[in-house]
Amino acid sequence: AVVSTQSGHYGRGYGGLQCVYEHESSILKCTMKFGVYLPPQHEKKKNLPIVYYLSGLTCTEQNYIMKSGFQRYAAKHGIVVVNPDTSPRGFDLAGEHESYDFGSGAGFYVNATEEPWKTNYRMYSYVTGEMPTVVQSNFNVNVGRSAISGHSMGGHGALIAALRNPGKYKCCSVFAPISNPSECPWGTKAFSGYLGDNKSAWKQYDATFTAKEYDGPKLEILLDQGEDDPYLNDKQLLPENFANACSGNKLINLNFRMHPGYDHGYFFIMSFMEDHFNFMAKHIC
């Protein structure tokens, strides 16, 4: 894939470079943008470790770049960070732009099987397949030392990517993930639209189900959740269901932390970003 810098969307930070690139995705059949932070070590060292970060509903690649403050910690540990967009772009499918929680900005990291979504809305294959190939072809990284992280819908995406691809990611770090989408309003809306009404097809994209079936190398997961998160109280996230599933699988080591006073936003993410990079660095650096 040919990758080109978007003029005006990059700058130096903490000795490294924050860039935004675009490429033609063969999986999604459109032009996709993604952020790449190249730490200062990239100028001298080869085969740097990599973190993929998946964002939540309504986001583009810009939210994480501009709001989280991750660059300080990526620079400290010498980690390349890649963050893709949250859905295909450039289409006008029927119903694609009508709601914040379905269609554009809300790809839910699944491979859709229903019309009109199944041709382009294939974010699972994009994130776990095409994106690592593009990154490895264009940047000085060692994809054998990868971790995956995410927030909310992106936390859901990170969990299923790690659980369904044993050994591909050395660890997984998530902030307030949608942990049991088959049982929450956001998830049932998205899954019904993208995957149809057969709920057995939903399980492969539900971390609470995939955690029960995980059979691979020991998987370390850090999950942080704000106690004052309105979506926790609205039963959109259901991390307790995921924690119960993990407790029954000795191959998963889940560190589930609740934080009083914190909500669902980027101030919460920013507050614990250092912890998450320290956690991931232990496994990939």
ZILINQUI-V121125 format. One record per residue. N is the residue number from 0. OMEGA is omega in whole degrees, 0 to 359 (999 if undefined). NEAR is the number of other C-alpha atoms within 10 Angstrom. Layout:
n=<N | N>
omega=<OMEGA | OMEGA>
near=<NEAR | NEAR>
This chain:
n=<0 | 1 | 2 | 3 | 4 | 5 | 6 | 7 | 8 | 9 | 10 | 11 | 12 | 13 | 14 | 15 | 16 | 17 | 18 | 19 | 20 | 21 | 22 | 23 | 24 | 25 | 26 | 27 | 28 | 29 | 30 | 31 | 32 | 33 | 34 | 35 | 36 | 37 | 38 | 39 | 40 | 41 | 42 | 43 | 44 | 45 | 46 | 47 | 48 | 49 | 50 | 51 | 52 | 53 | 54 | 55 | 56 | 57 | 58 | 59 | 60 | 61 | 62 | 63 | 64 | 65 | 66 | 67 | 68 | 69 | 70 | 71 | 72 | 73 | 74 | 75 | 76 | 77 | 78 | 79 | 80 | 81 | 82 | 83 | 84 | 85 | 86 | 87 | 88 | 89 | 90 | 91 | 92 | 93 | 94 | 95 | 96 | 97 | 98 | 99 | 100 | 101 | 102 | 103 | 104 | 105 | 106 | 107 | 108 | 109 | 110 | 111 | 112 | 113 | 114 | 115 | 116 | 117 | 118 | 119 | 120 | 121 | 122 | 123 | 124 | 125 | 126 | 127 | 128 | 129 | 130 | 131 | 132 | 133 | 134 | 135 | 136 | 137 | 138 | 139 | 140 | 141 | 142 | 143 | 144 | 145 | 146 | 147 | 148 | 149 | 150 | 151 | 152 | 153 | 154 | 155 | 156 | 157 | 158 | 159 | 160 | 161 | 162 | 163 | 164 | 165 | 166 | 167 | 168 | 169 | 170 | 171 | 172 | 173 | 174 | 175 | 176 | 177 | 178 | 179 | 180 | 181 | 182 | 183 | 184 | 185 | 186 | 187 | 188 | 189 | 190 | 191 | 192 | 193 | 194 | 195 | 196 | 197 | 198 | 199 | 200 | 201 | 202 | 203 | 204 | 205 | 206 | 207 | 208 | 209 | 210 | 211 | 212 | 213 | 214 | 215 | 216 | 217 | 218 | 219 | 220 | 221 | 222 | 223 | 224 | 225 | 226 | 227 | 228 | 229 | 230 | 231 | 232 | 233 | 234 | 235 | 236 | 237 | 238 | 239 | 240 | 241 | 242 | 243 | 244 | 245 | 246 | 247 | 248 | 249 | 250 | 251 | 252 | 253 | 254 | 255 | 256 | 257 | 258 | 259 | 260 | 261 | 262 | 263 | 264 | 265 | 266 | 267 | 268 | 269 | 270 | 271 | 272 | 273 | 274 | 275 | 276 | 277 | 278 | 279 | 280 | 281 | 282 | 283 | 284>
omega=<177 | 182 | 181 | 178 | 173 | 184 | 176 | 183 | 176 | 179 | 180 | 178 | 181 | 178 | 179 | 181 | 172 | 184 | 168 | 182 | 172 | 177 | 177 | 182 | 176 | 180 | 185 | 178 | 177 | 174 | 181 | 174 | 173 | 177 | 173 | 170 | 178 | 183 | 182 | 181 | 185 | 182 | 185 | 185 | 178 | 173 | 180 | 175 | 186 | 172 | 171 | 178 | 182 | 185 | 186 | 184 | 178 | 186 | 164 | 175 | 187 | 188 | 181 | 181 | 190 | 191 | 193 | 184 | 184 | 189 | 179 | 186 | 173 | 178 | 180 | 186 | 181 | 183 | 170 | 181 | 180 | 178 | 181 | 172 | 187 | 178 | 168 | 180 | 172 | 179 | 174 | 179 | 181 | 179 | 187 | 187 | 187 | 182 | 184 | 189 | 175 | 181 | 185 | 184 | 185 | 183 | 176 | 173 | 174 | 168 | 183 | 177 | 183 | 171 | 358 | 192 | 194 | 180 | 187 | 185 | 183 | 187 | 177 | 179 | 178 | 184 | 186 | 184 | 186 | 183 | 177 | 179 | 178 | 182 | 181 | 182 | 189 | 184 | 185 | 184 | 174 | 184 | 173 | 176 | 184 | 169 | 179 | 186 | 178 | 183 | 173 | 175 | 177 | 173 | 172 | 180 | 180 | 180 | 182 | 177 | 181 | 185 | 183 | 181 | 185 | 177 | 181 | 178 | 185 | 177 | 183 | 179 | 187 | 175 | 175 | 184 | 167 | 196 | 183 | 190 | 179 | 185 | 181 | 184 | 178 | 184 | 182 | 176 | 182 | 183 | 178 | 182 | 184 | 190 | 181 | 187 | 179 | 187 | 176 | 178 | 181 | 191 | 181 | 179 | 180 | 186 | 179 | 176 | 183 | 178 | 180 | 185 | 184 | 181 | 182 | 176 | 178 | 183 | 178 | 181 | 172 | 181 | 177 | 183 | 175 | 181 | 180 | 177 | 182 | 181 | 171 | 181 | 178 | 178 | 174 | 190 | 174 | 179 | 180 | 176 | 178 | 180 | 178 | 178 | 180 | 182 | 179 | 180 | 184 | 180 | 179 | 175 | 183 | 171 | 186 | 185 | 175 | 186 | 180 | 174 | 183 | 180 | 188 | 192 | 186 | 171 | 174 | 180 | 181 | 185 | 184 | 181 | 180 | 178 | 184 | 178 | 175 | 178 | 182 | 181 | 178 | 186 | 184 | 182 | 999>
near=<15 | 11 | 16 | 11 | 14 | 12 | 9 | 8 | 12 | 16 | 12 | 13 | 15 | 14 | 15 | 21 | 19 | 20 | 20 | 25 | 19 | 17 | 17 | 14 | 19 | 12 | 19 | 20 | 16 | 15 | 13 | 20 | 25 | 18 | 25 | 23 | 27 | 28 | 26 | 21 | 17 | 20 | 10 | 6 | 11 | 12 | 15 | 23 | 23 | 31 | 27 | 23 | 26 | 28 | 28 | 25 | 21 | 19 | 20 | 22 | 22 | 17 | 15 | 24 | 20 | 10 | 13 | 18 | 17 | 20 | 24 | 17 | 19 | 24 | 22 | 16 | 20 | 20 | 28 | 30 | 24 | 23 | 27 | 26 | 25 | 29 | 25 | 24 | 18 | 11 | 12 | 10 | 12 | 11 | 11 | 16 | 15 | 10 | 12 | 13 | 20 | 23 | 27 | 25 | 22 | 28 | 29 | 32 | 25 | 24 | 20 | 24 | 17 | 16 | 15 | 15 | 19 | 15 | 14 | 21 | 29 | 23 | 26 | 21 | 16 | 22 | 24 | 22 | 12 | 17 | 22 | 18 | 14 | 15 | 19 | 14 | 13 | 12 | 15 | 18 | 22 | 16 | 19 | 15 | 21 | 27 | 25 | 29 | 30 | 26 | 27 | 24 | 29 | 28 | 29 | 31 | 34 | 31 | 28 | 25 | 24 | 27 | 27 | 19 | 13 | 15 | 16 | 18 | 26 | 22 | 28 | 30 | 29 | 28 | 27 | 30 | 30 | 33 | 29 | 24 | 27 | 23 | 17 | 16 | 15 | 20 | 25 | 19 | 16 | 21 | 27 | 17 | 18 | 25 | 23 | 17 | 13 | 10 | 13 | 9 | 14 | 20 | 16 | 16 | 27 | 24 | 32 | 28 | 22 | 20 | 24 | 19 | 16 | 21 | 17 | 13 | 12 | 15 | 20 | 19 | 23 | 19 | 23 | 23 | 24 | 21 | 18 | 15 | 19 | 14 | 17 | 20 | 11 | 11 | 15 | 21 | 29 | 21 | 22 | 14 | 15 | 23 | 18 | 13 | 18 | 23 | 14 | 12 | 14 | 13 | 17 | 21 | 16 | 18 | 13 | 15 | 13 | 14 | 14 | 11 | 10 | 18 | 19 | 20 | 16 | 18 | 14 | 20 | 26 | 15 | 12 | 16 | 21 | 16 | 15 | 20 | 21 | 15 | 17 | 27 | 24 | 11 | 16 | 21 | 14>
